Amino acid sequence: MFLEDFDHSVLRQIATRITATRILATRILNGPARALALPLFVLGTAIGTSQVPPRSAQQAEELRQAGLAQVTRGHVDEAIESFRRGLEIAPKDARLLDAIGAAYSLKNDLQTARHYFVESLEVDPTSISTRQNLGIAAFTLGEYAEASRQFASLYAVGGKPGAVASLFLGLIAQRQSNCKTALPLMEASDGLLYQYPDALLSYSECAYQRSDATRAREALAAFEKLPAKTPAQSQQAADLYRRLRMITSPPHYAKNDRADGNDAPAAVLTRARQFEAAGRLDEAQRLLETEASSRATFDLQLEIAKVAKERSDLAAAMKALKRASQIDPAREESYLEFSTICADHGNDQLALDTAEIGLDHVPDSYRLTVQKGAVQEKLGNLNAAEQTLRKALGMQKDNSIAMLSLAVVQAHSGRPDEAEETLASAIRQFPDNYYMHYFRGKLLMQAATGKPDVNDAARRSFEESIRLNPDYADSYYQISGLYPADSPKLAEQALQRCLKLDPNHIPAQYALARLYLRTGRKERGQALLARLKTQQRAEEVQQQRQVRIDVAQN
């Protein structure tokens, strides 16, 4: 079992989507290494092999379950006592040994935790979870040689254990000043890097040491987006900003460290973001534009574009993005955002042209390559789109977006079997990507007519998508159509959940109205249809008022 985020602790910032059946973390270990390691301790997957009578084994298991419940409630000492009583009955139960080790890790007693993990592995040396626990304990204790041995054995396992191993092997390499090895290992951690403040700081430090300012800057930008950073982490980020001589926006913790007026754009960015957070977008845009008129920077222009887009001031957004690309043509963000705005507002050809211009300046950009393929697909250039996306597949290990996009192209090319194969491969590599399960469900729905087994498979795909992301409204709409006709209550509940998440979801409103009419609730059905027509008319008026982007602004 993996220690996941707990509502009232900073563990929310480093929660991963590793499969779990119980929340276990309620304490925060001091120090950056522990803050990184704690959520990845796992518990309860080792095999108990102690030779005890069945009744005694049942008693030991009941005590283990009681201990897990006590940890969930934050009663770690009581949990340890339950695990200890269980071990008195079954002293060689690998699960109990693993559990008590994880509980001691919550108390910051890592030496004791390490002892129990070692003992558990002696009983069950095949346990992946316990080996990972031992590696994390050794890492946190600074015993890098021992940690490396454990993670090296997990690296080839694949899936989440392999991703965790890759991340920690990279962190160990960084702490041993081997940044050449550290960077690709951390990048290969299937997205875990971007969920950990300390991992992002380590990555940024390594990129800086390797004279790769772009990657260092990107890691710091990702760090800024994570909540609940500690003061020590914030100070480390501020130091990296200074060493990189960046004039991007250091967050509020760095404002007292500015030595001269060269940080004025950063101070303006900080103030503008405070306006944004308060919903004062007009003031934020005016402040940014005033500063940019005398001292334009890439990040000021990018922020202007962000605020202007949110205000539906597309002309200002496009102008700012064009200026940003002129200031620093080697950064991908301006081209990517410009292309996205064009695609979202009806000019796919300009979106494609922009992506290609960006790739001329940043030829190794994975995101721009995927964007190019996606726009080619919208334009109907399916062969070119497939070629572009296959190129993107080889550009980085976390290529989940490219794989999903390729499956979409194959499906739209009339090759559903190939699309299904691509999706199956993608889901094996990225089992926690909710959208892959969602799209697989939609793909299966197309072939489900008259095939109950395919219909069931589609429903299971949507159920898994909902489990992974319960806030994606359309999953509920799609699954509502897969329930049997004699189960209208299930369909109704799914549609109501969809509309709770997205009250303006037109297909769900229409489907729910028809369900009301079909089940004898004529008044409710007609009222919903009337509201739907009003909404559709309002959207038509809005579309007529919407600016169509035909050319880039000067």
ROMIKE-704698 format. One record per residue (C-alpha): x, y, z; residue in three letters. Coordinates in pm, whole numbers, plus 50000, padded with zeros to 5 digits. Layout:
BEGIN
XYZala;...
END
This chain:
BEGIN
500005000050000met;501385034449909phe;501365064050142leu;499265090249965glu;498235125950039asp;496325134150354phe;493905163350348asp;495505184050626his;499185177950556ser;501725190350304val;501785155250165leu;499105167549922arg;501865184249722gln;503685151749653ile;500855126949622ala;501245102849333thr;498665082649145arg;500195050049260ile;497405025049326thr;496415024849690ala;493635011149903thr;494095032150216arg;495485066050316ile;498295060950566leu;500235093450608ala;499355117650884thr;502755130050998arg;505355150850820ile;508985141150858leu;511365170250891asn;513875178350620gly;513665178950241pro;514735142950184ala;512015130050413arg;509395152950261ala;510235137549927leu;510425101350040ala;507485097950277leu;504615095050027pro;506345066749845leu;506665042750137phe;504515012450059val;502854987750282leu;501124954750282gly;502034937649953thr;504664913750083ala;503654877450126ile;503334864150476gly;505104830650500thr;505184824150872ser;504204788750966gln;501474794151225val;498164776551286pro;495254790351081pro;493544805451386arg;496754822951492ser;497304835351138ala;493794849951140gln;494494867551471gln;497724881951332ala;495934894651021glu;493194910751232glu;495874929151429leu;497534940451106arg;494224953950977gln;493624971351310ala;497054987251285gly;496354999850934leu;493115015851054ala;494945032251345gln;497575047051113val;494795060750894thr;493375078751198arg;496805092251290gly;497335069151590his;500805057251489val;501935045651837asp;498805024551879glu;499345010351530ala;502895000051617ile;501584982551927glu;499024963551714ser;501714953151466phe;503984942651752arg;501244920751904arg;500694905351563gly;504404897351536leu;504294880151874glu;501814856051716ile;503464854051371ala;507074866351404pro;507924858451042lys;504924874750877asp;506464896150601ala;503434918950579arg;503524926850951leu;507264933250938leu;506784956550643asp;503864973950814ala;505684980851138ile;508664993850940gly;506455018450751ala;504845029351078ala;508245036351233tyr;509115057050927ser;506145079451014leu;507705084851356lys;511015095151198asn;512685064251345asp;514235053251017leu;516935031151167gln;514255009551330thr;512185010851013ala;515204999550812arg;515724969951048his;512164957750995tyr;512344961950616phe;515514941050605val;513884914350820glu;510784914250597ser;512934909250287leu;514654879850452glu;511224863550472val;510074874250127asp;512974886049909pro;510644889949608thr;508574917849764ser;508834948449542ile;507084970949794ser;509414962250083thr;512494966149864arg;511245000549767gln;510665009050133asn;514194998450222leu;515615019249938gly;513685050050051ile;514755045550414ala;518395041850311ala;518135072450084phe;516645093550362thr;519395082150600leu;522035092350344gly;523095056250282glu;523265060849907tyr;525165028849826ala;522485007649995glu;519685028149839ala;521265024449495ser;521394986549530arg;517704984549615gln;516545008349344phe;518804993249081ala;517024960049136ser;513644977549084leu;514654998548784tyr;513984970748534ala;510624961548688val;508804988748498gly;505535005448589gly;505355026648902lys;508135008149090pro;510455013948796gly;509465050748779ala;510075055449152val;513425037749119ala;514375059948827ser;513555091349025leu;515535080949332phe;518515068749130leu;518535102948966gly;518385120449303leu;521225099249433ile;523315107749128ala;522585144749182gln;523675142949545arg;526885126049428gln;527475154549179ser;526905132048880asn;524435154348697cys;525105139148357lys;523585106648485thr;520995123148710ala;519065143248450leu;517955114748220pro;517095092848519leu;514825119248671met;513265126348332glu;512435089248298ala;510325088848615ser;507005090448425asp;505985124448558gly;506815118648927leu;509515145348893leu;506865172248850tyr;504995163149167gln;507895167649412tyr;509315201849508pro;512665187049611asp;512925166449295ala;512295197149078leu;514865217149271leu;517415189049234ser;516665186948864tyr;516985224548821ser;520295224449010glu;521635197048785cys;520455214848471ala;522225246248596tyr;525415226548659gln;525185212848304arg;524775248448167ser;521245240848051asp;519445272448157ala;516285263747964thr;515635231348151arg;516615247448481ala;514115275248418arg;511365250848319glu;511875230748639ala;511675262248851leu;508505272648670ala;506985238648752ala;508195242249113phe;506335275349144glu;503055258249060lys;503295233049345leu;501495242449668pro;502765243050027ala;506475247449966lys;508665249550275thr;510725280950353pro;513955261650291ala;512735250249949gln;511635285449865ser;515015299649960gln;516755273349747gln;514595283149451ala;515365319949506ala;519085311949505asp;518715292849178leu;516865322349024tyr;519725345449117arg;522405322148983arg;520535318248658leu;520305356448637arg;516655352048554met;514275381148522ile;511285358548539thr;509015359948838ser;510515346249156pro;507635340649393pro;506995361949700his;509635344949911tyr;512405360049699ala;511245396149706lys;513505406449994asn;516565391849825asp;516625416649536arg;519765437349544ala;519045462749270asp;516505475249020gly;517215447348772asn;514465426748934asp;511725452248862ala;509975430348600pro;509965401548848ala;508415423949114ala;505745434948866val;505005398748778leu;504565390449144thr;502195419749195arg;500255411548877ala;499755375648988arg;498325388349315gln;495795408449112phe;495025377248906glu;494445356549216ala;491985383049336ala;490165382849000gly;491345418248916arg;492405409548561leu;492045444548413asp;494445458648671glu;496855429748620ala;496985435448244gln;497465473048278arg;500275468148527leu;502045442948304leu;501665463747988glu;502985494848161thr;506125476848274glu;506575459747937ala;506435493147757ser;509695503547924ser;511365470348001arg;509945441347804ala;510935406047901thr;509795372247772phe;508005363948095asp;506205397248111leu;504905392247758gln;503875356447834leu;501965367748143glu;500255395647943ile;499115369147694ala;497805347047972lys;495775375048134val;494545388647801ala;493385354347692lys;491475349948015glu;489835383747951arg;489015372947591ser;491275400747463asp;492715378747192leu;494335406646993ala;496405417047294ala;497255380747370ala;498495374047017met;500505406347009lys;502195397547340ala;503035362247228leu;504535375046904lys;506685399547102arg;507745371947342ala;508955350247054ser;511025379446927gln;512635384847268ile;513615348447317asp;513025327247003pro;514565296747172ala;511685292347421arg;508785270747311glu;506025285347525glu;505165315247304ser;504805294346987tyr;502815267547169leu;500365292147323glu;499985311746997phe;499285279746804ser;496785267747066thr;494815300347056ile;494655298546676cys;493425262446683ala;490855270246951asp;489405298846746his;489095283946403gly;492365290846222asn;494035256946207asp;496345266645922gln;497825295446122leu;498095271846419ala;500115247746204leu;502295275446060asp;503075287746412thr;504025253046536ala;506355248746239glu;507965282846296ile;508495272846658gly;510115240146555leu;512495259246330asp;513765276546645his;513295247846894val;513655216346680pro;513775192546977asp;510555204847137ser;508345174847215tyr;505315196447293arg;505545216246969leu;505945184046771thr;502805169346930val;500985202346868gln;501965200946501lys;500645165446471gly;497395174246644ala;496765203746411val;497635183146106gln;494965158446218glu;492415186646251lys;493245197845900leu;492635162545771gly;496305155745689asn;496185121945862leu;499285106545704asn;501395137045787ala;499945137746139ala;500865101446197glu;504395107246072gln;504815137446301thr;503455119446606leu;505645089046549arg;508595112746550lys;507385127246882ala;507235092147034leu;511015090147028gly;511675124647171met;511165116847540gln;510295087247759lys;507075102447893asp;505425102547551asn;501895095747671ser;500345125547489ile;501985115347161ala;500765079247200met;497225090247273leu;497285114546981ser;498545087046752leu;495655064646858ala;493235092846775val;494755096546428val;494545059046367gln;490915058446476ala;490035087546250his;491865070245966ser;489435041145989gly;491915017746161arg;490255010346496pro;492224978146553asp;495534996746525glu;494195024346749ala;493204998147008glu;496694982546994glu;498315016747040thr;496035024447333leu;496654990547494ala;500414996447471ser;500015031647607ala;497885019947901ile;500494993747991arg;503105021248006gln;500895047848166phe;498175029348358pro;497265060148562asp;496435082348263asn;492675086548294tyr;492235100747945tyr;493665069447781met;491025048247951his;488405074247854tyr;489375073947486phe;489585035947484arg;486035035347616gly;484885058247334lys;486695036947079leu;485065005347210leu;481635021947209met;481885025246831gln;482204987546802ala;479794978447082ala;476564976146881thr;475104941746934gly;478214930047121lys;477564927847497pro;481184918447577asp;482514949347396val;479874970747567asn;481034957547905asp;484664964547815ala;483785000347722ala;481965005248052arg;484954991648245arg;487225016148063ser;485035045548163phe;484815032448519glu;488615031548537glu;488815066548389ser;486395078848655ile;488355061548929arg;491535079048816leu;489865112848762asn;486415115648918pro;486135152248812asp;486075147248434tyr;482445153148346ala;482225136748005asp;483205102648143ser;479905101648329tyr;477995111948018tyr;479615084747810gln;479055057248067ile;475395067048106ser;474725053247760gly;476245019547841leu;473925009348121tyr;471124984648032pro;467794999747929ala;466174984248235asp;468585003448465ser;467515039848410pro;468485049048765lys;472155042248697leu;472045063048379ala;470255091148562glu;472825091748842gln;475685093248589ala;474055121848397leu;473335141348714gln;476945137348822arg;478095149648481cys;475925180648507leu;477045187548862lys;480615189248732leu;479685207548410asp;476235223948425pro;476535234848060asn;477185200047918his;474615200947637ile;474585163647540pro;474095153847904ala;471235178547945gln;469555164847635tyr;470045128547742ala;468695135548092leu;465665153747949ala;464895123947725arg;465315100348020leu;462845120848223tyr;460315119447938leu;460855082247887arg;460285074648256thr;457075094848286gly;458475127448428arg;457185149248149lys;457245182548333glu;460885179248439arg;461895167648092gly;460195196647914gln;461665221948158ala;465155208748094leu;464645209747717leu;463465246047739ala;466525255647940arg;468715237447690leu;467275257247397lys;467915289947581thr;471485279847648gln;472085270047287gln;470775303647163arg;473075321947404ala;476055301747283glu;475225309446920glu;475205346646997val;478525343247181gln;480065325146886gln;478935352646650gln;480615378446872arg;483805358246908gln;486835371646725val;488135349146451arg;491905350346421ile;492885354046058asp;496315369746076val;498885376846345ala;498685411846490gln;501615435746465asn;
END
